[in-house]
């Protein structure tokens, strides 16, 4: 499902009112570990359907997470994620939308 998402800069809006975050999406996998930048995390695909994916991941020494991504269109997704990062629990819901080509202000993929 993630491979079908539009490539480019995406804007992430969390439902809790946190500041918007820009992410450069090249493969779609950048949307999985939004609270973990660790490149050494292991991932397990729990569910992979045409319009939704659930991935559980573990980052040695830095926690774990479970992310659900539901595709509305190839440039709009809903994300729910929860887990432990740096010893603290997290949970968030967000909407991510493609907003243009990747630029220097967008984060590089993790």
Beta strands, then each sheet from edge to edge (+ up, - down):
strand 1: 8-14
strand 2: 21-25
strand 3: 42-48
strand 4: 52-59
strand 5: 63-73
strand 6: 76-85
strand 7: 88-100
sheet 1: 2+ 1- 7+ 6- 5+ 4- 3+
end
